[in-house]
Amino acid sequence: MNSFKKRIMIDTRVVVEGNEHGIARHTRELIYNLIHKNNNEIDFYLLVNKNSPFYKLKLPSNFKLIKLRSGLYNVFGQLEMFFYTLKYRPNFFHAPHFIVPLIGNTALIATIHDMNHVALAKNYTLKQKLYYNFFLKRRLSKAKYIVTVSDFSKQEIIKYFQISEEKIKVIYNGVYNNFKQRNEFCQERIKEFLTKYNLPDKYIFASGNQKPHKNLEKLTEAYCLGGFDLPLVILSDSNEKNIELAKRFNKKNKIYFLKYVQEEDFPLLYALSSAFIFPSLYEGFGLPPLEAAACGVPVVVSHTTSLPEIMQDTATYVNPESIPDLQRGIKEALSENNEVIHIRVKNGLKLAQKYTWSNMAQETLELYDKLY
């Protein structure tokens, strides 16, 4: 270990094989791009679990994987993190997830993607509330820097945690460059994809986990009552409540439920859809609508939180708590002769190119340099 080199420890345990939620993707792309940029002036120590995809990479000599036995949410993980900060003495510890080291005094950089755990506290357990409102808040008050992914989230952090504005740096997420339009895929690949997941040739697409703020039940109800010709495809970690709704409205044969799609198939899932609907009540950034826009798909999003900041003039905005307004947004997005929708799609293709993971990693590297 070279004592003159900068040493940064990054907790990447959120990245596991087959896990594609937003924070995991953000963390994975940060590491991939840091490896690509390979700043030899920094030694990187990556905390991983046994199922990390980083084991498959050919790492530069200044990257070291440290396998922890404890999971991300395990209390013993705190002891392990403390042990390895003592062993490797990093200049900074970067927590790109909500789980931060609570023991020790290693200088902390924390990425806080949103504040829904505090703003929507009614959706969380007493244990979770205690962690976010007490332990996390106290630790962030002593952090060297907090990274967040939108100006909206920056203001939320200031509002709920009373943290100085000067300590918060906004670094936007990126869109991976494999997202492309339907006409850029060959017919054989399209047919193979549709067969693999048993999907119709044309559909409306929505995605999100089953947390209440993702609002998928309201969307399902709006769809079932809307008389839409095209089927609806929902990608979610659990679809039980939506399946019950579909049965209640006798629309089970019109809604396709997916629990998992392989990473290489994501671009097709977006690109083959006739519209992408994202009715979330609360987002710190909102990556899926940008990915849909990168595929040239009409996008419908909530007019709430960070979504107007991120999507700008590329989306149809709706009130996510109004079934008639959700239906209005979907119908607008599906109108093939609507010139406004065509303009928004063109704007979306341009906008998506401005958000890159390379830029995100570069700005993070510059922050590391600034803090050293």
N, C-alpha and C positions, 0 to 999 in steps of 0.2 A: 504494500500500500504506500503510494507516494504521498507524503505529508504535505507537499506543496501544491498538489492538485486539488481543485474543488471536488467535494464529495457530496452527492445528492442521493438520498434514499427515497424511492417512490413506492408506495403501496399499490400494487397492481392486482391484488387478489380478486377484485371484482371481475376480472377478465378470465373466463373459463370457456372451455370448448362448448360450442353450441349456445352460448349466452349472447343475445344480440340486443339487449335493451340499451337505451341511450347512453347511460353513464359508462357502461362496459365498452361501448363502441368508442366513446370519447377517449377513454384511458388507453385502449388498444391502439388507436390511431396516433395518440401522443407518443407512445413507445415506438411504434413502427417508424414514425417520422423523425424521432430523435436518433434512432439507429441510422436512418438514411443520411441525416445531416452529420452524424458522428463527430460531435465536438470533442476532440481529443483532450481538451483542457479540463474536462469533467469526468470523474469516475462515477458511474451510475450503479446503484445497488437496488435491484428490483425485488421487492417482496412478492412471492408467488405461492400458490398452492400446487398440489401435485398434478392437477388437471389444467395447468396453464398452457395455452398455445405457444408461449414464448420459448418453450423447450425445443420446439421444432425449428427455431431460427438459428442461423449462423451468426452469433453475436460478435461484435468487435471486442477487442481485448479489454476495453474500458467499461464493459457492461458485465455485471455479475448477477446471477439469479440466486436468491436466498429463499429456500423452501420453508414455509411456516407450516406447522402441523395444525394450527387452529384456523377455523373459518373466519370470514370477515366479521361476523356478528358475535363471535365467541369471546367471552371475557378473558380467556387465557391468551387470546391474540394480543391483548394489551401488554401482557407480560412478555410475550415473545418480541413484540415491537421494541419494547424498552431494552430487552437483552441485546438485540442487534444494533440498536443505536449506541449502546455502550461499547459493543465489540468493534464497530466500524467507524464510529465517531463522525457521522456525516455533518457537513456544515448546515444543511437544511434537510428537513423531512417534508416531502410533498405528498399530501393526501388528496388524490383527485376524486375522492368519494366523501360521503358524509361522515365516515368513520375516521376519526383523527386520534393520534396518540394522546392519552390522558395522563400518562406517567412520564416523568423526565422533563428536561428543559431544552431539548434540541429545538432550534429555531424552526418554526412551522410555516409552510405555505399550504393553504387549504383551498381546494376548488369546491365551491358551493353552487350547485347547478340551479337550485330553486329553493324556495322557502315554504313549499306546500305543507311540510310536516308541522309548521308553526301556524301558517295562515289558515290551514284547514285541519286544525288540531282535533276536531271532532271525529275525524276518520281514523285516528290512531289510538293505540293503547296507552295506558298510564305509564308503562315502562318506556315507551317511545317518547312520550311527552317529556318525561323526566330527562332522558338523554338529550333531546334537542334543546329544551328550554333552560336546562341547567348546565350539564356537562359540556355540551357543544358550545353553548353561548359563552361560558367562562373561558374555554380554551381558545375560541376565536378572538376574544378580546385581547389575548396576548400574542396572537399570530403576527408574524412579520408582514405577511401579505395575504389577502384573500383574492382568489381569482373567481370570477363568475362569468356567465355566458351571455348576458344581455344587460342593457341599461335598466330594464324592468327589474331584474333580479338584484341588481346593485341597490336600487332604491328600496326593495323589500328587505334586504340585509340591514340597511341603515335604519329602516322603520322598526324592525322587530328586535334587532340586536344592538342598536345604538352604537354601531361601529363607525369610526371616522371614514369619511368619503375618500381621503387620501390613501387609505390602506387597501382600497378595493380596486382591482384592475379588471376591466371587461375584455375578455378574449373570446370571440365568437367560435362556435363549432364549425365543422366543415362538412362538405358533401363528397363522398368517395367518387372517383372519376369513372366508375363502371356503370353508373346510371345513365341510360340512354333511351331514345324513343323507340316505339314499337317497330317502325320501319327499318331500324338498324339491326334487328334480329332476323335470322333466316327462318323460313317457315318450318323447317325440320325441328329447330330448337324450340320454337313456339309450341308445336304439336307435342313434343316430348315433355315440355313443362306442364301443359294443361292435362296431359294424361297422368303424369306423375302425381299431381295433387287433385286429380278428378274435378277440375274446374271447367266452367263454361267458357266459350270463346270471348264473350263480352260480359263485363260485370262492373258493379260499383264496389269500391274497395275502402275498407276502414281498418285501422289497427290501434292497439293500445292494450295495456294490462287491465286487470279487473279492479283496480283501485277506483273508488267512487268518482274521483275528479276526472277520470278519462271519459265518463259519461256515455259509455257504450250502450247501456240499457235504454237511455233516452233516444239515442240514435236508432236502435233496433225498433223501438215503438214507433218512431217517426216513419221509418221505412215501412213497417207493417201496415200502417194506416194511410200510406201515401199513394197506393195504387201504381207503383213503379213497375215497368215492364222488365227492366234488367234485374238480374239477381244481385244480391248483396254478398260480398265475401268479407268475413271478419277474421282478422288474425289477432289472437289473444291467448294469453297463458291459460285462461280458463273461460269456457263459454257456457257454463251450465245455466246461468241466469238468462242469457240471451236465447239459449235453446228453449227454455221454458216459455219465454215471451213469444218466440216464433210459433211454438205449438199452440199457445193460447189464441193467437191471431190466425191460425191455420196457414202459416207461411213457411212451415218447416222445409218444404221443397224449393223455396225461393232463396233461402239463406244458406251459404256454405261456410262452415266453421273450420278454421285452421288453428292448430296449436303451435305448429312449428314449421318453418320454412328454412331450408339450407341457405347459408349466406350467399352462395353464388346465384341463387334463384331470386333474391330480393329485387334486382332490377326488372326482371320479367314480371314479377307480381305487380309492381307499380305500372310498368309500361303497357301491359295488356288491359288495364282497367280503363273504363270510360270516364271515371271521375274518382278522386280520392277525397274522403270526408274525414275531418279531424275535429270532433265536437268537444274537445277538452275544456274543462272549466278553469284549469290552472296549468300554465307551462312556463318553465324558466327559459326555454329556448324553442323547442318544438322542431325536432329534426325530421320526422317523417314527412310533413308537408313540403319541406325543401327537397327531399329525395324524390317525391312525386313530381314536383315542378321540374326537376332535372330530367325527368322522363317525358316531359311534354304533356303531362296530364292536367286537366282542369282540377283545381284544388278548392275545397270548401273548408274554411276554418272558423273557429270562434272569434268573435271580436274582442276577446278578453286578454288580459295579462300581456305576455311578451309577443304574442302572435302577430299583431299588426306591425310591431317594430321589426320583426324578422322577415315577414312575408311581403311587407310594403304593398305595392300595387299589382301583386301577382295572384291574388286569391279573391274568392267570393266570401264575404264575411257574414256570419249569422249570429243570432242570439242562441247560444247552445242550450238554454233552458226553455226555449219555445219550440214545441213540436211543429207548428205551422211555419216558423222561420227556417228550421232545419229542412223541412220539405221544400220550401221556396228555394233555398240555396242549392239543394241537390238538383231540382228541376232546371234551374238556371245553368248549372255546370254541364248538364246533359244536353242543352239545346245546341245542336250542331251548327245552326245558322246564326248564332249570336256573336256578332262582331266583337263585343266587349270581352267575351270569354276568350276568343282567339287572341286578342291583344294581351290579356292576362297570361295566357299560356306562353306567348313569345317573351313577355317580360320575365316570366318564371325561369325560362331556359337561360336567359342572360344573368339573372340574379343568382341562380345556383352556382354559376361559375365563379362568383366573387367569394363564396364561402369555401375555403379549402383547408384541409387538415394540415397541409404544409405550412400555411400561414399561422395556424393555431400553434403548431409546434415551435415555429420561429419566434413568435411573440413570447411563448413560454420560456424559451432559451434566453431571450433578451432579459426577461424578468429574473431568471437565475443569475445572469451576469450582473444585473443591477443590484441584486441583494447581497452578492458575495462580499 
